[in-house]
């Protein structure tokens, strides 16, 4: 057993559950926000007189803001205290939500979403860090389950609530509902969460690294989001790739010589962390694209109302919540490697099945595919988010949560950009003025193929990987008696 498991300062089971539920408030608010906004995009496009496909900027601008500022979240948490930073982040996110509801153009909405992203960049990773640094390693899987189960309620009620608000009230209310949730979260943090500070490991904030990494991520993602889509001239998109790539190379050189780089690349030497980061990146491209493609296909492709669209798309979130309690026993029975390979294959299969959706399908059939797919995506996320930290020393947990959360947001953002780009390319190649149902099918096939890449990477995990966390113990390799050669 790791000596850190004997840490007397670790939370009791009751304290762990209370802390996890409060931190889950932030996850709930973020998940609710993202799913409601995705459902409301066509209505926003109509209000702003904008191209519906260009409304992906309302999602990617927020996610990109997260990715740019998340690298500093671990340092701020260590320097000023996790509870203090977590509480401030909820406040900033809530204020950003107010400005989103007041936006009168796509440009104003993007600016407000970036402010929201600044709060979100500290809110979720610092909340997760606050929990992971306070529990014993053997309680990590249970803590992750308690953290994510309440947060999954957001995607369940988000689509139908967003559809109802957009259809019968106004899309602006989809942001205003974050205000009471944020205030409740701030009060709960103040009353029930203890301060967690690790200033001796904080060092100095790597400002140069933060600038270089932020430029690299922002410009490369801007290039992916805009190239060939007529949003900005093509040379500008190519310049984004060139300057972003150069900034990434400069950061890599910088990180090799900095004592406390804002993104610690040496964490990739930890096998389980590296595997979860790389495999999870491909998988999250698939997961990030789904909430963007589905509402567009149902509303613009099938001609359904926002309310009807919301009642269909929330089936995936119901499956995710319903099966979450099974993650722990499944991982204990089969271990991380076998479970992640199976979850990955099934998640990809049910995502690819969305390519066959047609208006003639019964609603129950659509719901069944989305629900079962949501089950396996949820189980896979639990596995990724747990195995990532299984072998990370507690002293490096801040750096690990910042690094991992950054890649989470980058790849989810990439998923939306790839989905939007694939849809536009398919539409252009087919000669349609607007995306047809077949064009949506091609977009689902492309993101499924990208998600499939994660499976062979998961298969490279050691059979015993994460067994201290899952409780699964791989059978020892059978002993084989080799025949003895003739003695001389």
PyMOL commands that set and color helices and strands:
alter all, ss='L'
color gray80, all
select helices_A, chain A and resi 3-6+13-48+52-70+73-80+82-102+106-132+137-168+173-176+178-192+199-201+207-226+234-255+265-269+271-301+306-313+315-323+326-356+363-387+394-430+437-458+467-470
alter helices_A, ss='H'
color red, helices_A
deselect
rebuild
show_as cartoon
